[in-house]
Amino acid sequence: MTVTIPKKIEKEISGASKSLGISEGDFLTNAVMYYSNALRSRVDLKKELDDWRRASNEDLVLFETNL
């Protein structure tokens, strides 16, 4: 895969990778993996909250039916 990176961001990547003592490729790989994991966690949390919301709604309907 080829990605075009704006010059300003290229400079940031270069500086950050040098200060961390890693290659730019390793820096980018780590950044993408970190971002991917953060998104995955967010999606998992959203799914769990939706599941709890759905369960709560189902419990409320069942409660009201039994009144």
mmCIF file as Biopython writes it, N, C-alpha, C and O atoms, coordinates in Angstrom:
data_model
#
loop_
_atom_site.group_PDB
_atom_site.id
_atom_site.type_symbol
_atom_site.label_atom_id
_atom_site.label_alt_id
_atom_site.label_comp_id
_atom_site.label_asym_id
_atom_site.label_entity_id
_atom_site.label_seq_id
_atom_site.pdbx_PDB_ins_code
_atom_site.Cartn_x
_atom_site.Cartn_y
_atom_site.Cartn_z
_atom_site.occupancy
_atom_site.B_iso_or_equiv
_atom_site.auth_seq_id
_atom_site.auth_asym_id
_atom_site.pdbx_PDB_model_num
ATOM 1   N N  . MET A ? 1  ? 0.848   -1.172 0.000  1.0 0.0 1  A 1 
ATOM 2   C CA . MET A ? 1  ? 0.000   0.000  0.000  1.0 0.0 1  A 1 
ATOM 3   C C  . MET A ? 1  ? 0.896   1.239  0.000  1.0 0.0 1  A 1 
ATOM 4   O O  . MET A ? 1  ? 1.940   1.276  0.651  1.0 0.0 1  A 1 
ATOM 5   N N  . THR A ? 2  ? 0.466   2.224  -0.733 1.0 0.0 2  A 1 
ATOM 6   C CA . THR A ? 2  ? 1.186   3.485  -0.780 1.0 0.0 2  A 1 
ATOM 7   C C  . THR A ? 2  ? 0.279   4.585  -0.256 1.0 0.0 2  A 1 
ATOM 8   O O  . THR A ? 2  ? -0.881  4.689  -0.654 1.0 0.0 2  A 1 
ATOM 9   N N  . VAL A ? 3  ? 0.808   5.398  0.631  1.0 0.0 3  A 1 
ATOM 10  C CA . VAL A ? 3  ? 0.042   6.487  1.228  1.0 0.0 3  A 1 
ATOM 11  C C  . VAL A ? 3  ? 0.817   7.781  1.033  1.0 0.0 3  A 1 
ATOM 12  O O  . VAL A ? 3  ? 2.023   7.832  1.273  1.0 0.0 3  A 1 
ATOM 13  N N  . THR A ? 4  ? 0.125   8.819  0.599  1.0 0.0 4  A 1 
ATOM 14  C CA . THR A ? 4  ? 0.747   10.134 0.463  1.0 0.0 4  A 1 
ATOM 15  C C  . THR A ? 4  ? 0.527   10.901 1.756  1.0 0.0 4  A 1 
ATOM 16  O O  . THR A ? 4  ? -0.602  11.052 2.223  1.0 0.0 4  A 1 
ATOM 17  N N  . ILE A ? 5  ? 1.622   11.382 2.325  1.0 0.0 5  A 1 
ATOM 18  C CA . ILE A ? 5  ? 1.556   12.088 3.600  1.0 0.0 5  A 1 
ATOM 19  C C  . ILE A ? 5  ? 1.966   13.533 3.373  1.0 0.0 5  A 1 
ATOM 20  O O  . ILE A ? 5  ? 3.010   13.789 2.774  1.0 0.0 5  A 1 
ATOM 21  N N  . PRO A ? 6  ? 1.163   14.483 3.839  1.0 0.0 6  A 1 
ATOM 22  C CA . PRO A ? 6  ? 1.520   15.895 3.698  1.0 0.0 6  A 1 
ATOM 23  C C  . PRO A ? 6  ? 2.874   16.193 4.358  1.0 0.0 6  A 1 
ATOM 24  O O  . PRO A ? 6  ? 3.241   15.568 5.354  1.0 0.0 6  A 1 
ATOM 25  N N  . LYS A ? 7  ? 3.596   17.139 3.799  1.0 0.0 7  A 1 
ATOM 26  C CA . LYS A ? 7  ? 4.943   17.488 4.270  1.0 0.0 7  A 1 
ATOM 27  C C  . LYS A ? 7  ? 4.970   17.824 5.768  1.0 0.0 7  A 1 
ATOM 28  O O  . LYS A ? 7  ? 5.882   17.405 6.481  1.0 0.0 7  A 1 
ATOM 29  N N  . LYS A ? 8  ? 3.988   18.564 6.234  1.0 0.0 8  A 1 
ATOM 30  C CA . LYS A ? 8  ? 3.937   18.953 7.645  1.0 0.0 8  A 1 
ATOM 31  C C  . LYS A ? 8  ? 3.873   17.715 8.541  1.0 0.0 8  A 1 
ATOM 32  O O  . LYS A ? 8  ? 4.560   17.648 9.560  1.0 0.0 8  A 1 
ATOM 33  N N  . ILE A ? 9  ? 3.056   16.749 8.165  1.0 0.0 9  A 1 
ATOM 34  C CA . ILE A ? 9  ? 2.935   15.525 8.957  1.0 0.0 9  A 1 
ATOM 35  C C  . ILE A ? 9  ? 4.200   14.681 8.816  1.0 0.0 9  A 1 
ATOM 36  O O  . ILE A ? 9  ? 4.628   14.035 9.772  1.0 0.0 9  A 1 
ATOM 37  N N  . GLU A ? 10 ? 4.791   14.686 7.631  1.0 0.0 10 A 1 
ATOM 38  C CA . GLU A ? 10 ? 6.067   13.970 7.432  1.0 0.0 10 A 1 
ATOM 39  C C  . GLU A ? 10 ? 7.123   14.470 8.411  1.0 0.0 10 A 1 
ATOM 40  O O  . GLU A ? 10 ? 7.866   13.680 8.994  1.0 0.0 10 A 1 
ATOM 41  N N  . LYS A ? 11 ? 7.184   15.786 8.586  1.0 0.0 11 A 1 
ATOM 42  C CA . LYS A ? 11 ? 8.154   16.361 9.519  1.0 0.0 11 A 1 
ATOM 43  C C  . LYS A ? 11 ? 7.858   15.915 10.948 1.0 0.0 11 A 1 
ATOM 44  O O  . LYS A ? 11 ? 8.779   15.623 11.711 1.0 0.0 11 A 1 
ATOM 45  N N  . GLU A ? 12 ? 6.588   15.860 11.310 1.0 0.0 12 A 1 
ATOM 46  C CA . GLU A ? 12 ? 6.189   15.407 12.649 1.0 0.0 12 A 1 
ATOM 47  C C  . GLU A ? 12 ? 6.598   13.949 12.861 1.0 0.0 12 A 1 
ATOM 48  O O  . GLU A ? 12 ? 7.128   13.588 13.911 1.0 0.0 12 A 1 
ATOM 49  N N  . ILE A ? 13 ? 6.346   13.126 11.856 1.0 0.0 13 A 1 
ATOM 50  C CA . ILE A ? 13 ? 6.703   11.704 11.934 1.0 0.0 13 A 1 
ATOM 51  C C  . ILE A ? 13 ? 8.208   11.548 12.074 1.0 0.0 13 A 1 
ATOM 52  O O  . ILE A ? 13 ? 8.687   10.767 12.897 1.0 0.0 13 A 1 
ATOM 53  N N  . SER A ? 14 ? 8.938   12.286 11.277 1.0 0.0 14 A 1 
ATOM 54  C CA . SER A ? 14 ? 10.397  12.213 11.313 1.0 0.0 14 A 1 
ATOM 55  C C  . SER A ? 14 ? 10.926  12.611 12.682 1.0 0.0 14 A 1 
ATOM 56  O O  . SER A ? 14 ? 11.757  11.911 13.261 1.0 0.0 14 A 1 
ATOM 57  N N  . GLY A ? 15 ? 10.447  13.729 13.196 1.0 0.0 15 A 1 
ATOM 58  C CA . GLY A ? 15 ? 10.902  14.203 14.509 1.0 0.0 15 A 1 
ATOM 59  C C  . GLY A ? 15 ? 10.533  13.250 15.631 1.0 0.0 15 A 1 
ATOM 60  O O  . GLY A ? 15 ? 11.348  12.970 16.510 1.0 0.0 15 A 1 
ATOM 61  N N  . ALA A ? 16 ? 9.298   12.749 15.602 1.0 0.0 16 A 1 
ATOM 62  C CA . ALA A ? 16 ? 8.845   11.837 16.655 1.0 0.0 16 A 1 
ATOM 63  C C  . ALA A ? 16 ? 9.614   10.526 16.612 1.0 0.0 16 A 1 
ATOM 64  O O  . ALA A ? 16 ? 10.019  10.009 17.652 1.0 0.0 16 A 1 
ATOM 65  N N  . SER A ? 17 ? 9.815   9.991  15.425 1.0 0.0 17 A 1 
ATOM 66  C CA . SER A ? 17 ? 10.526  8.710  15.326 1.0 0.0 17 A 1 
ATOM 67  C C  . SER A ? 17 ? 11.984  8.856  15.766 1.0 0.0 17 A 1 
ATOM 68  O O  . SER A ? 17 ? 12.537  7.959  16.402 1.0 0.0 17 A 1 
ATOM 69  N N  . LYS A ? 18 ? 12.603  9.993  15.424 1.0 0.0 18 A 1 
ATOM 70  C CA . LYS A ? 18 ? 13.989  10.227 15.854 1.0 0.0 18 A 1 
ATOM 71  C C  . LYS A ? 18 ? 14.064  10.344 17.373 1.0 0.0 18 A 1 
ATOM 72  O O  . LYS A ? 18 ? 14.960  9.774  17.995 1.0 0.0 18 A 1 
ATOM 73  N N  . SER A ? 19 ? 13.135  11.073 17.969 1.0 0.0 19 A 1 
ATOM 74  C CA . SER A ? 19 ? 13.179  11.247 19.428 1.0 0.0 19 A 1 
ATOM 75  C C  . SER A ? 19 ? 12.881  9.933  20.156 1.0 0.0 19 A 1 
ATOM 76  O O  . SER A ? 19 ? 13.322  9.742  21.290 1.0 0.0 19 A 1 
ATOM 77  N N  . LEU A ? 20 ? 12.147  9.042  19.524 1.0 0.0 20 A 1 
ATOM 78  C CA . LEU A ? 20 ? 11.865  7.733  20.130 1.0 0.0 20 A 1 
ATOM 79  C C  . LEU A ? 20 ? 12.933  6.702  19.790 1.0 0.0 20 A 1 
ATOM 80  O O  . LEU A ? 20 ? 12.995  5.636  20.402 1.0 0.0 20 A 1 
ATOM 81  N N  . GLY A ? 21 ? 13.763  7.022  18.824 1.0 0.0 21 A 1 
ATOM 82  C CA . GLY A ? 21 ? 14.822  6.111  18.436 1.0 0.0 21 A 1 
ATOM 83  C C  . GLY A ? 21 ? 14.335  4.920  17.625 1.0 0.0 21 A 1 
ATOM 84  O O  . GLY A ? 21 ? 14.897  3.828  17.703 1.0 0.0 21 A 1 
ATOM 85  N N  . ILE A ? 22 ? 13.285  5.145  16.847 1.0 0.0 22 A 1 
ATOM 86  C CA . ILE A ? 22 ? 12.755  4.080  15.991 1.0 0.0 22 A 1 
ATOM 87  C C  . ILE A ? 22 ? 12.643  4.595  14.561 1.0 0.0 22 A 1 
ATOM 88  O O  . ILE A ? 22 ? 12.711  5.799  14.314 1.0 0.0 22 A 1 
ATOM 89  N N  . SER A ? 23 ? 12.472  3.672  13.629 1.0 0.0 23 A 1 
ATOM 90  C CA . SER A ? 23 ? 12.343  4.089  12.232 1.0 0.0 23 A 1 
ATOM 91  C C  . SER A ? 23 ? 10.979  4.728  11.999 1.0 0.0 23 A 1 
ATOM 92  O O  . SER A ? 23 ? 10.034  4.516  12.759 1.0 0.0 23 A 1 
ATOM 93  N N  . GLU A ? 24 ? 10.902  5.499  10.951 1.0 0.0 24 A 1 
ATOM 94  C CA . GLU A ? 24 ? 9.620   6.118  10.587 1.0 0.0 24 A 1 
ATOM 95  C C  . GLU A ? 24 ? 8.578   5.047  10.279 1.0 0.0 24 A 1 
ATOM 96  O O  . GLU A ? 24 ? 7.405   5.197  10.621 1.0 0.0 24 A 1 
ATOM 97  N N  . GLY A ? 25 ? 9.012   3.969  9.632  1.0 0.0 25 A 1 
ATOM 98  C CA . GLY A ? 25 ? 8.092   2.867  9.334  1.0 0.0 25 A 1 
ATOM 99  C C  . GLY A ? 25 ? 7.531   2.239  10.591 1.0 0.0 25 A 1 
ATOM 100 O O  . GLY A ? 25 ? 6.334   1.965  10.676 1.0 0.0 25 A 1 
ATOM 101 N N  . ASP A ? 26 ? 8.413   2.004  11.588 1.0 0.0 26 A 1 
ATOM 102 C CA . ASP A ? 26 ? 7.948   1.452  12.862 1.0 0.0 26 A 1 
ATOM 103 C C  . ASP A ? 26 ? 7.019   2.424  13.574 1.0 0.0 26 A 1 
ATOM 104 O O  . ASP A ? 26 ? 6.019   2.020  14.167 1.0 0.0 26 A 1 
ATOM 105 N N  . PHE A ? 27 ? 7.356   3.703  13.510 1.0 0.0 27 A 1 
ATOM 106 C CA . PHE A ? 27 ? 6.500   4.715  14.133 1.0 0.0 27 A 1 
ATOM 107 C C  . PHE A ? 27 ? 5.103   4.682  13.527 1.0 0.0 27 A 1 
ATOM 108 O O  . PHE A ? 27 ? 4.103   4.675  14.246 1.0 0.0 27 A 1 
ATOM 109 N N  . LEU A ? 28 ? 5.043   4.663  12.195 1.0 0.0 28 A 1 
ATOM 110 C CA . LEU A ? 28 ? 3.749   4.648  11.516 1.0 0.0 28 A 1 
ATOM 111 C C  . LEU A ? 28 ? 2.977   3.361  11.797 1.0 0.0 28 A 1 
ATOM 112 O O  . LEU A ? 28 ? 1.764   3.397  12.004 1.0 0.0 28 A 1 
ATOM 113 N N  . THR A ? 29 ? 3.673   2.229  11.806 1.0 0.0 29 A 1 
ATOM 114 C CA . THR A ? 29 ? 3.014   0.959  12.114 1.0 0.0 29 A 1 
ATOM 115 C C  . THR A ? 29 ? 2.414   0.998  13.512 1.0 0.0 29 A 1 
ATOM 116 O O  . THR A ? 29 ? 1.263   0.611  13.712 1.0 0.0 29 A 1 
ATOM 117 N N  . ASN A ? 30 ? 3.202   1.470  14.482 1.0 0.0 30 A 1 
ATOM 118 C CA . ASN A ? 30 ? 2.700   1.562  15.857 1.0 0.0 30 A 1 
ATOM 119 C C  . ASN A ? 30 ? 1.529   2.529  15.970 1.0 0.0 30 A 1 
ATOM 120 O O  . ASN A ? 30 ? 0.569   2.264  16.694 1.0 0.0 30 A 1 
ATOM 121 N N  . ALA A ? 31 ? 1.607   3.643  15.260 1.0 0.0 31 A 1 
ATOM 122 C CA . ALA A ? 31 ? 0.528   4.631  15.305 1.0 0.0 31 A 1 
ATOM 123 C C  . ALA A ? 31 ? -0.765  4.063  14.743 1.0 0.0 31 A 1 
ATOM 124 O O  . ALA A ? 31 ? -1.839  4.251  15.315 1.0 0.0 31 A 1 
ATOM 125 N N  . VAL A ? 32 ? -0.653  3.370  13.623 1.0 0.0 32 A 1 
ATOM 126 C CA . VAL A ? 32 ? -1.850  2.781  13.000 1.0 0.0 32 A 1 
ATOM 127 C C  . VAL A ? 32 ? -2.441  1.698  13.903 1.0 0.0 32 A 1 
ATOM 128 O O  . VAL A ? 32 ? -3.658  1.629  14.073 1.0 0.0 32 A 1 
ATOM 129 N N  . MET A ? 33 ? -1.588  0.857  14.480 1.0 0.0 33 A 1 
ATOM 130 C CA . MET A ? 33 ? -2.079  -0.198 15.368 1.0 0.0 33 A 1 
ATOM 131 C C  . MET A ? 33 ? -2.747  0.390  16.611 1.0 0.0 33 A 1 
ATOM 132 O O  . MET A ? 33 ? -3.790  -0.097 17.048 1.0 0.0 33 A 1 
ATOM 133 N N  . TYR A ? 34 ? -2.143  1.441  17.183 1.0 0.0 34 A 1 
ATOM 134 C CA . TYR A ? 34 ? -2.722  2.095  18.354 1.0 0.0 34 A 1 
ATOM 135 C C  . TYR A ? 34 ? -4.105  2.661  18.017 1.0 0.0 34 A 1 
ATOM 136 O O  . TYR A ? 34 ? -5.063  2.465  18.765 1.0 0.0 34 A 1 
ATOM 137 N N  . TYR A ? 35 ? -4.198  3.357  16.894 1.0 0.0 35 A 1 
ATOM 138 C CA . TYR A ? 35 ? -5.454  3.963  16.468 1.0 0.0 35 A 1 
ATOM 139 C C  . TYR A ? 35 ? -6.496  2.892  16.181 1.0 0.0 35 A 1 
ATOM 140 O O  . TYR A ? 35 ? -7.661  3.038  16.550 1.0 0.0 35 A 1 
ATOM 141 N N  . SER A ? 36 ? -6.080  1.826  15.530 1.0 0.0 36 A 1 
ATOM 142 C CA . SER A ? 36 ? -6.992  0.725  15.218 1.0 0.0 36 A 1 
ATOM 143 C C  . SER A ? 36 ? -7.545  0.099  16.498 1.0 0.0 36 A 1 
ATOM 144 O O  . SER A ? 36 ? -8.742  -0.173 16.589 1.0 0.0 36 A 1 
ATOM 145 N N  . ASN A ? 37 ? -6.687  -0.127 17.471 1.0 0.0 37 A 1 
ATOM 146 C CA . ASN A ? 37 ? -7.139  -0.700 18.749 1.0 0.0 37 A 1 
ATOM 147 C C  . ASN A ? 37 ? -8.074  0.249  19.485 1.0 0.0 37 A 1 
ATOM 148 O O  . ASN A ? 37 ? -9.054  -0.185 20.092 1.0 0.0 37 A 1 
ATOM 149 N N  . ALA A ? 38 ? -7.777  1.536  19.434 1.0 0.0 38 A 1 
ATOM 150 C CA . ALA A ? 38 ? -8.640  2.523  20.090 1.0 0.0 38 A 1 
ATOM 151 C C  . ALA A ? 38 ? -10.027 2.535  19.449 1.0 0.0 38 A 1 
ATOM 152 O O  . ALA A ? 38 ? -11.040 2.598  20.147 1.0 0.0 38 A 1 
ATOM 153 N N  . LEU A ? 39 ? -10.066 2.473  18.121 1.0 0.0 39 A 1 
ATOM 154 C CA . LEU A ? 39 ? -11.362 2.435  17.432 1.0 0.0 39 A 1 
ATOM 155 C C  . LEU A ? 39 ? -12.123 1.160  17.753 1.0 0.0 39 A 1 
ATOM 156 O O  . LEU A ? 39 ? -13.333 1.189  17.980 1.0 0.0 39 A 1 
ATOM 157 N N  . ARG A ? 40 ? -11.413 0.047  17.770 1.0 0.0 40 A 1 
ATOM 158 C CA . ARG A ? 40 ? -12.048 -1.241 18.075 1.0 0.0 40 A 1 
ATOM 159 C C  . ARG A ? 40 ? -12.652 -1.211 19.482 1.0 0.0 40 A 1 
ATOM 160 O O  . ARG A ? 40 ? -13.766 -1.691 19.690 1.0 0.0 40 A 1 
ATOM 161 N N  . SER A ? 41 ? -11.925 -0.653 20.434 1.0 0.0 41 A 1 
ATOM 162 C CA . SER A ? 41 ? -12.421 -0.548 21.806 1.0 0.0 41 A 1 
ATOM 163 C C  . SER A ? 41 ? -13.665 0.324  21.860 1.0 0.0 41 A 1 
ATOM 164 O O  . SER A ? 41 ? -14.615 0.025  22.583 1.0 0.0 41 A 1 
ATOM 165 N N  . ARG A ? 42 ? -13.649 1.395  21.094 1.0 0.0 42 A 1 
ATOM 166 C CA . ARG A ? 42 ? -14.800 2.301  21.074 1.0 0.0 42 A 1 
ATOM 167 C C  . ARG A ? 42 ? -16.030 1.620  20.475 1.0 0.0 42 A 1 
ATOM 168 O O  . ARG A ? 42 ? -17.142 1.785  20.977 1.0 0.0 42 A 1 
ATOM 169 N N  . VAL A ? 43 ? -15.829 0.856  19.401 1.0 0.0 43 A 1 
ATOM 170 C CA . VAL A ? 43 ? -16.925 0.128  18.769 1.0 0.0 43 A 1 
ATOM 171 C C  . VAL A ? 43 ? -17.459 -0.928 19.728 1.0 0.0 43 A 1 
ATOM 172 O O  . VAL A ? 43 ? -18.672 -1.108 19.836 1.0 0.0 43 A 1 
ATOM 173 N N  . ASP A ? 44 ? -16.562 -1.634 20.431 1.0 0.0 44 A 1 
ATOM 174 C CA . ASP A ? 44 ? -16.987 -2.646 21.397 1.0 0.0 44 A 1 
ATOM 175 C C  . ASP A ? 44 ? -17.801 -2.020 22.521 1.0 0.0 44 A 1 
ATOM 176 O O  . ASP A ? 44 ? -18.816 -2.576 22.941 1.0 0.0 44 A 1 
ATOM 177 N N  . LEU A ? 45 ? -17.356 -0.859 23.011 1.0 0.0 45 A 1 
ATOM 178 C CA . LEU A ? 45 ? -18.088 -0.169 24.070 1.0 0.0 45 A 1 
ATOM 179 C C  . LEU A ? 45 ? -19.459 0.260  23.581 1.0 0.0 45 A 1 
ATOM 180 O O  . LEU A ? 45 ? -20.450 0.101  24.293 1.0 0.0 45 A 1 
ATOM 181 N N  . LYS A ? 46 ? -19.527 0.803  22.374 1.0 0.0 46 A 1 
ATOM 182 C CA . LYS A ? 46 ? -20.820 1.223  21.818 1.0 0.0 46 A 1 
ATOM 183 C C  . LYS A ? 46 ? -21.764 0.031  21.705 1.0 0.0 46 A 1 
ATOM 184 O O  . LYS A ? 46 ? -22.948 0.144  22.022 1.0 0.0 46 A 1 
ATOM 185 N N  . LYS A ? 47 ? -21.245 -1.111 21.253 1.0 0.0 47 A 1 
ATOM 186 C CA . LYS A ? 47 ? -22.069 -2.314 21.136 1.0 0.0 47 A 1 
ATOM 187 C C  . LYS A ? 47 ? -22.572 -2.751 22.506 1.0 0.0 47 A 1 
ATOM 188 O O  . LYS A ? 47 ? -23.743 -3.101 22.658 1.0 0.0 47 A 1 
ATOM 189 N N  . GLU A ? 48 ? -21.693 -2.731 23.501 1.0 0.0 48 A 1 
ATOM 190 C CA . GLU A ? 48 ? -22.101 -3.135 24.844 1.0 0.0 48 A 1 
ATOM 191 C C  . GLU A ? 48 ? -23.167 -2.198 25.404 1.0 0.0 48 A 1 
ATOM 192 O O  . GLU A ? 48 ? -24.137 -2.653 26.009 1.0 0.0 48 A 1 
ATOM 193 N N  . LEU A ? 49 ? -22.990 -0.892 25.206 1.0 0.0 49 A 1 
ATOM 194 C CA . LEU A ? 49 ? -23.993 0.064  25.681 1.0 0.0 49 A 1 
ATOM 195 C C  . LEU A ? 49 ? -25.324 -0.139 24.965 1.0 0.0 49 A 1 
ATOM 196 O O  . LEU A ? 49 ? -26.384 -0.057 25.585 1.0 0.0 49 A 1 
ATOM 197 N N  . ASP A ? 50 ? -25.271 -0.404 23.660 1.0 0.0 50 A 1 
ATOM 198 C CA . ASP A ? 50 ? -26.501 -0.680 22.913 1.0 0.0 50 A 1 
ATOM 199 C C  . ASP A ? 50 ? -27.167 -1.946 23.430 1.0 0.0 50 A 1 
ATOM 200 O O  . ASP A ? 50 ? -28.392 -1.987 23.550 1.0 0.0 50 A 1 
ATOM 201 N N  . ASP A ? 51 ? -26.395 -2.976 23.738 1.0 0.0 51 A 1 
ATOM 202 C CA . ASP A ? 51 ? -26.936 -4.222 24.285 1.0 0.0 51 A 1 
ATOM 203 C C  . ASP A ? 51 ? -27.620 -3.965 25.623 1.0 0.0 51 A 1 
ATOM 204 O O  . ASP A ? 51 ? -28.715 -4.472 25.870 1.0 0.0 51 A 1 
ATOM 205 N N  . TRP A ? 52 ? -26.979 -3.179 26.487 1.0 0.0 52 A 1 
ATOM 206 C CA . TRP A ? 52 ? -27.582 -2.856 27.787 1.0 0.0 52 A 1 
ATOM 207 C C  . TRP A ? 52 ? -28.859 -2.033 27.606 1.0 0.0 52 A 1 
ATOM 208 O O  . TRP A ? 52 ? -29.848 -2.251 28.306 1.0 0.0 52 A 1 
ATOM 209 N N  . ARG A ? 53 ? -28.832 -1.089 26.664 1.0 0.0 53 A 1 
ATOM 210 C CA . ARG A ? 53 ? -30.007 -0.263 26.410 1.0 0.0 53 A 1 
ATOM 211 C C  . ARG A ? 53 ? -31.166 -1.125 25.917 1.0 0.0 53 A 1 
ATOM 212 O O  . ARG A ? 53 ? -32.305 -0.960 26.354 1.0 0.0 53 A 1 
ATOM 213 N N  . ARG A ? 54 ? -30.862 -2.046 25.002 1.0 0.0 54 A 1 
ATOM 214 C CA . ARG A ? 54 ? -31.879 -2.933 24.450 1.0 0.0 54 A 1 
ATOM 215 C C  . ARG A ? 54 ? -32.440 -3.839 25.557 1.0 0.0 54 A 1 
ATOM 216 O O  . ARG A ? 54 ? -33.650 -4.050 25.637 1.0 0.0 54 A 1 
ATOM 217 N N  . ALA A ? 55 ? -31.557 -4.369 26.404 1.0 0.0 55 A 1 
ATOM 218 C CA . ALA A ? 55 ? -32.005 -5.226 27.506 1.0 0.0 55 A 1 
ATOM 219 C C  . ALA A ? 55 ? -32.887 -4.434 28.467 1.0 0.0 55 A 1 
ATOM 220 O O  . ALA A ? 55 ? -33.905 -4.937 28.941 1.0 0.0 55 A 1 
ATOM 221 N N  . SER A ? 56 ? -32.497 -3.206 28.750 1.0 0.0 56 A 1 
ATOM 222 C CA . SER A ? 56 ? -33.295 -2.366 29.651 1.0 0.0 56 A 1 
ATOM 223 C C  . SER A ? 56 ? -34.669 -2.097 29.058 1.0 0.0 56 A 1 
ATOM 224 O O  . SER A ? 56 ? -35.671 -2.148 29.770 1.0 0.0 56 A 1 
ATOM 225 N N  . ASN A ? 57 ? -34.727 -1.813 27.768 1.0 0.0 57 A 1 
ATOM 226 C CA . ASN A ? 57 ? -36.018 -1.569 27.115 1.0 0.0 57 A 1 
ATOM 227 C C  . ASN A ? 57 ? -36.893 -2.819 27.150 1.0 0.0 57 A 1 
ATOM 228 O O  . ASN A ? 57 ? -38.096 -2.726 27.394 1.0 0.0 57 A 1 
ATOM 229 N N  . GLU A ? 58 ? -36.298 -3.985 26.907 1.0 0.0 58 A 1 
ATOM 230 C CA . GLU A ? 58 ? -37.045 -5.236 26.930 1.0 0.0 58 A 1 
ATOM 231 C C  . GLU A ? 58 ? -37.569 -5.516 28.333 1.0 0.0 58 A 1 
ATOM 232 O O  . GLU A ? 58 ? -38.704 -5.965 28.490 1.0 0.0 58 A 1 
ATOM 233 N N  . ASP A ? 59 ? -36.748 -5.253 29.360 1.0 0.0 59 A 1 
ATOM 234 C CA . ASP A ? 59 ? -37.178 -5.449 30.748 1.0 0.0 59 A 1 
ATOM 235 C C  . ASP A ? 59 ? -38.312 -4.507 31.102 1.0 0.0 59 A 1 
ATOM 236 O O  . ASP A ? 59 ? -39.245 -4.905 31.800 1.0 0.0 59 A 1 
ATOM 237 N N  . LEU A ? 60 ? -38.254 -3.268 30.638 1.0 0.0 60 A 1 
ATOM 238 C CA . LEU A ? 60 ? -39.309 -2.302 30.915 1.0 0.0 60 A 1 
ATOM 239 C C  . LEU A ? 60 ? -40.619 -2.741 30.273 1.0 0.0 60 A 1 
ATOM 240 O O  . LEU A ? 60 ? -41.670 -2.675 30.911 1.0 0.0 60 A 1 
ATOM 241 N N  . VAL A ? 61 ? -40.572 -3.186 29.025 1.0 0.0 61 A 1 
ATOM 242 C CA . VAL A ? 61 ? -41.772 -3.654 28.340 1.0 0.0 61 A 1 
ATOM 243 C C  . VAL A ? 61 ? -42.346 -4.863 29.080 1.0 0.0 61 A 1 
ATOM 244 O O  . VAL A ? 61 ? -43.559 -4.944 29.278 1.0 0.0 61 A 1 
ATOM 245 N N  . LEU A ? 62 ? -41.505 -5.787 29.485 1.0 0.0 62 A 1 
ATOM 246 C CA . LEU A ? 62 ? -41.957 -6.974 30.215 1.0 0.0 62 A 1 
ATOM 247 C C  . LEU A ? 62 ? -42.578 -6.570 31.547 1.0 0.0 62 A 1 
ATOM 248 O O  . LEU A ? 62 ? -43.612 -7.115 31.933 1.0 0.0 62 A 1 
ATOM 249 N N  . PHE A ? 63 ? -41.971 -5.631 32.250 1.0 0.0 63 A 1 
ATOM 250 C CA . PHE A ? 63 ? -42.520 -5.146 33.512 1.0 0.0 63 A 1 
ATOM 251 C C  . PHE A ? 63 ? -43.896 -4.526 33.308 1.0 0.0 63 A 1 
ATOM 252 O O  . PHE A ? 63 ? -44.834 -4.815 34.050 1.0 0.0 63 A 1 
ATOM 253 N N  . GLU A ? 64 ? -44.010 -3.663 32.288 1.0 0.0 64 A 1 
ATOM 254 C CA . GLU A ? 64 ? -45.284 -3.000 32.032 1.0 0.0 64 A 1 
ATOM 255 C C  . GLU A ? 64 ? -46.357 -4.009 31.617 1.0 0.0 64 A 1 
ATOM 256 O O  . GLU A ? 64 ? -47.532 -3.813 31.929 1.0 0.0 64 A 1 
ATOM 257 N N  . THR A ? 65 ? -45.984 -5.059 30.936 1.0 0.0 65 A 1 
ATOM 258 C CA . THR A ? 65 ? -46.929 -6.091 30.505 1.0 0.0 65 A 1 
ATOM 259 C C  . THR A ? 65 ? -47.485 -6.831 31.718 1.0 0.0 65 A 1 
ATOM 260 O O  . THR A ? 65 ? -48.645 -7.243 31.728 1.0 0.0 65 A 1 
ATOM 261 N N  . ASN A ? 66 ? -46.653 -6.992 32.730 1.0 0.0 66 A 1 
ATOM 262 C CA . ASN A ? 66 ? -47.068 -7.742 33.918 1.0 0.0 66 A 1 
ATOM 263 C C  . ASN A ? 66 ? -47.817 -6.893 34.931 1.0 0.0 66 A 1 
ATOM 264 O O  . ASN A ? 66 ? -48.216 -7.417 35.971 1.0 0.0 66 A 1 
ATOM 265 N N  . LEU A ? 67 ? -48.025 -5.621 34.681 1.0 0.0 67 A 1 
ATOM 266 C CA . LEU A ? 67 ? -48.766 -4.772 35.633 1.0 0.0 67 A 1 
ATOM 267 C C  . LEU A ? 67 ? -50.233 -5.052 35.626 1.0 0.0 67 A 1 
ATOM 268 O O  . LEU A ? 67 ? -50.985 -4.422 36.369 1.0 0.0 67 A 1 
#
